[in-house]
Amino acid sequence: MRQIFQDYLEISKQPLRKEKNRQYKIWFETNYEDLPNFDDLIVFFTSSDKSYFLMKKLLFPMLDEELFDKQNRIACRFIFTNDLAEAYADYRFKKHNIPENDVLT
């Protein structure tokens, strides 16, 4: 298992929410060299504790690449089958500084 996943799983075992969030923030800012591919990330995501840190650090940037660069339909299906559409849309709006009232345009 990749180091980034091992570290994430260790943090998720923390019983105290405040400590868990503090460690997730450190994990989020750590630069890992051996990043997973999309398929590995999907397997890990579906079997782990799903925090916004995991989605924002790995899942959403990888979905950007899969959806917009590679035009991967499986990535699109993954968003909707895992109820991630709203969270992913929020991520995209913030990433591109799109105000919520400009969504329709």
N, CA and C atoms as a LAMMPS dump frame, in Angstrom:
ITEM: TIMESTEP
0
ITEM: NUMBER OF ATOMS
315
ITEM: BOX BOUNDS ff ff ff
-5.0000000000000000e+02 5.0000000000000000e+02
-5.0000000000000000e+02 5.0000000000000000e+02
-5.0000000000000000e+02 5.0000000000000000e+02
ITEM: ATOMS id mol type element x y z
1 1 1 N 0.844 -1.174 0
2 1 2 C 0 0 0
3 1 3 C 0.896 1.246 0
4 2 1 N 0.478 2.234 -0.728
5 2 2 C 1.251 3.468 -0.844
6 2 3 C 1.307 4.209 0.492
7 3 1 N 2.396 4.915 0.683
8 3 2 C 2.617 5.632 1.94
9 3 3 C 1.506 6.639 2.232
10 4 1 N 1.042 7.324 1.226
11 4 2 C -0.006 8.324 1.428
12 4 3 C -1.281 7.685 2
13 5 1 N -1.586 6.471 1.554
14 5 2 C -2.746 5.752 2.074
15 5 3 C -2.492 5.248 3.494
16 6 1 N -1.296 4.731 3.732
17 6 2 C -0.963 4.234 5.067
18 6 3 C -1.056 5.351 6.098
19 7 1 N -0.504 6.512 5.757
20 7 2 C -0.562 7.65 6.677
21 7 3 C -2.005 8.073 6.927
22 8 1 N -2.793 8.097 5.883
23 8 2 C -4.196 8.48 6.003
24 8 3 C -4.939 7.52 6.93
25 9 1 N -4.722 6.228 6.759
26 9 2 C -5.394 5.238 7.597
27 9 3 C -4.984 5.355 9.058
28 10 1 N -3.72 5.648 9.309
29 10 2 C -3.259 5.84 10.682
30 10 3 C -3.971 7.013 11.338
31 11 1 N -4.111 8.091 10.605
32 11 2 C -4.797 9.268 11.137
33 11 3 C -6.264 8.954 11.407
34 12 1 N -6.892 8.219 10.519
35 12 2 C -8.319 7.925 10.676
36 12 3 C -8.607 7.091 11.922
37 13 1 N -7.597 6.452 12.489
38 13 2 C -7.77 5.643 13.704
39 13 3 C -7.769 6.487 14.972
40 14 1 N -7.408 7.762 14.855
41 14 2 C -7.368 8.645 16.019
42 14 3 C -8.764 8.77 16.635
43 15 1 N -8.891 8.583 17.951
44 15 2 C -10.211 8.673 18.56
45 15 3 C -10.708 10.111 18.755
46 16 1 N -9.794 11.041 18.944
47 16 2 C -10.192 12.422 19.198
48 16 3 C -10.302 13.21 17.895
49 17 1 N -11.464 13.771 17.676
50 17 2 C -11.728 14.486 16.42
51 17 3 C -10.781 15.668 16.209
52 18 1 N -10.521 16.414 17.261
53 18 2 C -9.639 17.58 17.158
54 18 3 C -8.226 17.165 16.731
55 19 1 N -7.727 16.108 17.326
56 19 2 C -6.399 15.602 16.983
57 19 3 C -6.384 15.028 15.565
58 20 1 N -7.455 14.347 15.205
59 20 2 C -7.566 13.778 13.862
60 20 3 C -7.523 14.898 12.816
61 21 1 N -8.277 15.958 13.029
62 21 2 C -8.277 17.076 12.08
63 21 3 C -6.919 17.752 12.003
64 22 1 N -6.244 17.883 13.144
65 22 2 C -4.899 18.483 13.143
66 22 3 C -3.943 17.641 12.305
67 23 1 N -3.998 16.335 12.468
68 23 2 C -3.123 15.446 11.711
69 23 3 C -3.508 15.389 10.233
70 24 1 N -4.796 15.45 9.931
71 24 2 C -5.224 15.499 8.527
72 24 3 C -4.663 16.748 7.84
73 25 1 N -4.637 17.862 8.55
74 25 2 C -4.089 19.093 7.966
75 25 3 C -2.61 18.932 7.637
76 26 1 N -1.87 18.292 8.509
77 26 2 C -0.445 18.023 8.247
78 26 3 C -0.316 17.078 7.056
79 27 1 N -1.124 16.03 7.038
80 27 2 C -1.123 15.074 5.922
81 27 3 C -1.44 15.781 4.612
82 28 1 N -2.42 16.676 4.661
83 28 2 C -2.846 17.405 3.463
84 28 3 C -1.703 18.227 2.876
85 29 1 N -0.87 18.796 3.723
86 29 2 C 0.221 19.659 3.268
87 29 3 C 1.504 18.901 2.946
88 30 1 N 1.549 17.629 3.259
89 30 2 C 2.735 16.821 2.973
90 30 3 C 2.796 16.49 1.487
91 31 1 N 3.979 16.622 0.906
92 31 2 C 4.166 16.27 -0.511
93 31 3 C 4.653 14.831 -0.606
94 32 1 N 3.806 13.988 -1.14
95 32 2 C 4.142 12.575 -1.336
96 32 3 C 4.62 12.379 -2.767
97 33 1 N 5.627 11.546 -2.925
98 33 2 C 6.179 11.317 -4.259
99 33 3 C 5.434 10.228 -5.02
100 34 1 N 5.027 9.19 -4.335
101 34 2 C 4.406 8.033 -4.979
102 34 3 C 2.882 8.147 -4.897
103 35 1 N 2.305 8.981 -5.751
104 35 2 C 0.858 9.173 -5.731
105 35 3 C 0.15 8.031 -6.461
106 36 1 N -1.056 7.707 -6.038
107 36 2 C -1.79 6.601 -6.659
108 36 3 C -2.343 6.99 -8.02
109 37 1 N -2.668 5.965 -8.804
110 37 2 C -3.387 6.229 -10.05
111 37 3 C -4.884 6.254 -9.727
112 38 1 N -5.684 6.574 -10.713
113 38 2 C -7.118 6.74 -10.492
114 38 3 C -7.774 5.457 -9.982
115 39 1 N -7.453 4.333 -10.57
116 39 2 C -8.069 3.065 -10.153
117 39 3 C -7.734 2.721 -8.701
118 40 1 N -6.475 2.907 -8.302
119 40 2 C -6.076 2.641 -6.916
120 40 3 C -6.808 3.566 -5.95
121 41 1 N -6.937 4.813 -6.349
122 41 2 C -7.616 5.782 -5.493
123 41 3 C -9.091 5.424 -5.318
124 42 1 N -9.727 4.985 -6.376
125 42 2 C -11.139 4.603 -6.302
126 42 3 C -11.327 3.436 -5.336
127 43 1 N -10.478 2.449 -5.433
128 43 2 C -10.567 1.287 -4.531
129 43 3 C -10.371 1.741 -3.091
130 44 1 N -9.373 2.564 -2.86
131 44 2 C -9.114 3.045 -1.505
132 44 3 C -10.272 3.901 -0.994
133 45 1 N -10.753 4.788 -1.824
134 45 2 C -11.823 5.709 -1.42
135 45 3 C -13.082 4.951 -1.021
136 46 1 N -13.437 3.948 -1.773
137 46 2 C -14.672 3.217 -1.483
138 46 3 C -14.563 2.351 -0.229
139 47 1 N -13.335 2.094 0.23
140 47 2 C -13.174 1.232 1.4
141 47 3 C -12.619 1.961 2.624
142 48 1 N -12.569 3.289 2.604
143 48 2 C -11.966 4.008 3.723
144 48 3 C -12.911 5.057 4.296
145 49 1 N -12.461 5.657 5.375
146 49 2 C -13.15 6.787 5.987
147 49 3 C -13.024 7.967 5.032
148 50 1 N -14.13 8.521 4.609
149 50 2 C -14.105 9.569 3.581
150 50 3 C -14.114 10.951 4.217
151 51 1 N -12.968 11.578 4.263
152 51 2 C -12.897 12.938 4.788
153 51 3 C -12.746 13.915 3.624
154 52 1 N -13.068 15.159 3.912
155 52 2 C -12.899 16.185 2.887
156 52 3 C -11.417 16.366 2.548
157 53 1 N -10.535 16.075 3.508
158 53 2 C -9.097 16.177 3.246
159 53 3 C -8.689 15.209 2.135
160 54 1 N -9.195 13.982 2.194
161 54 2 C -8.889 12.986 1.169
162 54 3 C -9.438 13.422 -0.183
163 55 1 N -10.646 13.925 -0.169
164 55 2 C -11.25 14.344 -1.438
165 55 3 C -10.505 15.54 -2.032
166 56 1 N -10.182 16.511 -1.206
167 56 2 C -9.559 17.733 -1.718
168 56 3 C -8.099 17.515 -2.131
169 57 1 N -7.369 16.649 -1.427
170 57 2 C -5.955 16.43 -1.755
171 57 3 C -5.781 15.488 -2.944
172 58 1 N -6.559 14.427 -2.987
173 58 2 C -6.347 13.4 -4.013
174 58 3 C -7.498 13.252 -4.994
175 59 1 N -8.673 13.04 -4.468
176 59 2 C -9.789 12.655 -5.326
177 59 3 C -10.202 13.75 -6.304
178 60 1 N -10.474 14.937 -5.813
179 60 2 C -10.961 15.987 -6.706
180 60 3 C -9.933 16.407 -7.756
181 61 1 N -8.656 16.608 -7.393
182 61 2 C -7.687 16.92 -8.463
183 61 3 C -7.568 15.796 -9.495
184 62 1 N -7.653 14.552 -9.029
185 62 2 C -7.574 13.441 -9.968
186 62 3 C -8.831 13.376 -10.83
187 63 1 N -9.976 13.701 -10.262
188 63 2 C -11.202 13.739 -11.059
189 63 3 C -11.12 14.831 -12.123
190 64 1 N -10.524 15.968 -11.78
191 64 2 C -10.314 17.025 -12.781
192 64 3 C -9.547 16.484 -13.976
193 65 1 N -8.464 15.782 -13.686
194 65 2 C -7.633 15.228 -14.751
195 65 3 C -8.411 14.181 -15.555
196 66 1 N -9.083 13.29 -14.87
197 66 2 C -9.809 12.217 -15.546
198 66 3 C -10.985 12.752 -16.368
199 67 1 N -11.7 13.726 -15.823
200 67 2 C -12.883 14.258 -16.517
201 67 3 C -12.519 15.191 -17.663
202 68 1 N -11.642 16.136 -17.394
203 68 2 C -11.398 17.201 -18.362
204 68 3 C -10.222 16.928 -19.298
205 69 1 N -9.192 16.254 -18.818
206 69 2 C -8.043 15.959 -19.682
207 69 3 C -8.23 14.653 -20.447
208 70 1 N -8.689 13.624 -19.746
209 70 2 C -8.811 12.299 -20.357
210 70 3 C -10.234 11.972 -20.804
211 71 1 N -11.193 12.782 -20.407
212 71 2 C -12.606 12.581 -20.728
213 71 3 C -13.074 11.162 -20.371
214 72 1 N -12.778 10.777 -19.169
215 72 2 C -13.076 9.447 -18.653
216 72 3 C -14.515 9.396 -18.128
217 73 1 N -15.359 8.636 -18.787
218 73 2 C -16.767 8.517 -18.383
219 73 3 C -16.926 7.803 -17.049
220 74 1 N -16.011 6.919 -16.739
221 74 2 C -16.07 6.201 -15.465
222 74 3 C -15.932 7.179 -14.31
223 75 1 N -15.097 8.195 -14.477
224 75 2 C -14.927 9.214 -13.437
225 75 3 C -16.227 9.966 -13.22
226 76 1 N -16.91 10.279 -14.281
227 76 2 C -18.193 10.982 -14.18
228 76 3 C -19.214 10.105 -13.452
229 77 1 N -19.28 8.877 -13.825
230 77 2 C -20.202 7.938 -13.179
231 77 3 C -19.861 7.781 -11.697
232 78 1 N -18.573 7.743 -11.391
233 78 2 C -18.121 7.603 -10.006
234 78 3 C -18.638 8.751 -9.135
235 79 1 N -18.609 9.964 -9.66
236 79 2 C -19.073 11.135 -8.909
237 79 3 C -20.535 10.956 -8.498
238 80 1 N -21.361 10.532 -9.43
239 80 2 C -22.792 10.434 -9.143
240 80 3 C -23.159 9.198 -8.336
241 81 1 N -22.476 8.087 -8.544
242 81 2 C -22.8 6.877 -7.786
243 81 3 C -22.328 6.961 -6.344
244 82 1 N -21.427 7.887 -6.043
245 82 2 C -20.928 8.053 -4.672
246 82 3 C -21.418 9.345 -4.02
247 83 1 N -22.445 9.952 -4.604
248 83 2 C -23.035 11.181 -4.06
249 83 3 C -22.001 12.273 -3.813
250 84 1 N -21.122 12.471 -4.778
251 84 2 C -20.074 13.479 -4.648
252 84 3 C -20.317 14.71 -5.512
253 85 1 N -21.423 14.761 -6.215
254 85 2 C -21.656 15.844 -7.172
255 85 3 C -21.623 17.214 -6.504
256 86 1 N -22.292 17.357 -5.391
257 86 2 C -22.341 18.662 -4.724
258 86 3 C -20.967 19.055 -4.172
259 87 1 N -20.287 18.123 -3.517
260 87 2 C -18.961 18.424 -2.963
261 87 3 C -17.957 18.733 -4.071
262 88 1 N -18.028 17.979 -5.164
263 88 2 C -17.106 18.222 -6.284
264 88 3 C -17.412 19.567 -6.95
265 89 1 N -18.686 19.899 -7.083
266 89 2 C -19.057 21.192 -7.67
267 89 3 C -18.541 22.336 -6.795
268 90 1 N -18.679 22.213 -5.477
269 90 2 C -18.141 23.239 -4.572
270 90 3 C -16.639 23.401 -4.758
271 91 1 N -15.946 22.275 -4.863
272 91 2 C -14.497 22.303 -5.086
273 91 3 C -14.163 23.039 -6.384
274 92 1 N -14.871 22.714 -7.456
275 92 2 C -14.608 23.354 -8.759
276 92 3 C -14.899 24.856 -8.715
277 93 1 N -15.991 25.237 -8.071
278 93 2 C -16.344 26.655 -7.995
279 93 3 C -15.283 27.436 -7.228
280 94 1 N -14.816 26.862 -6.121
281 94 2 C -13.781 27.538 -5.326
282 94 3 C -12.45 27.568 -6.069
283 95 1 N -12.131 26.493 -6.751
284 95 2 C -10.867 26.419 -7.487
285 95 3 C -10.802 27.487 -8.58
286 96 1 N -11.906 27.736 -9.236
287 96 2 C -11.942 28.69 -10.352
288 96 3 C -12.587 30.025 -9.968
289 97 1 N -12.767 30.242 -8.648
290 97 2 C -13.339 31.494 -8.135
291 97 3 C -14.661 31.857 -8.806
292 98 1 N -15.536 30.892 -8.928
293 98 2 C -16.85 31.12 -9.521
294 98 3 C -17.839 31.373 -8.384
295 99 1 N -18.44 32.563 -8.319
296 99 2 C -19.438 32.802 -7.271
297 99 3 C -20.642 31.883 -7.458
298 100 1 N -21.228 31.468 -6.341
299 100 2 C -22.354 30.522 -6.421
300 100 3 C -23.522 31.066 -7.251
301 101 1 N -23.754 32.376 -7.236
302 101 2 C -24.865 32.914 -7.991
303 101 3 C -24.566 32.978 -9.496
304 102 1 N -23.335 32.681 -9.906
305 102 2 C -22.983 32.641 -11.333
306 102 3 C -22.953 31.23 -11.894
307 103 1 N -23.411 30.258 -11.123
308 103 2 C -23.341 28.852 -11.537
309 103 3 C -24.117 28.614 -12.829
310 104 1 N -25.321 29.133 -12.9
311 104 2 C -26.153 28.873 -14.088
312 104 3 C -25.561 29.469 -15.351
313 105 1 N -24.952 30.634 -15.231
314 105 2 C -24.375 31.245 -16.431
315 105 3 C -23.099 30.536 -16.79
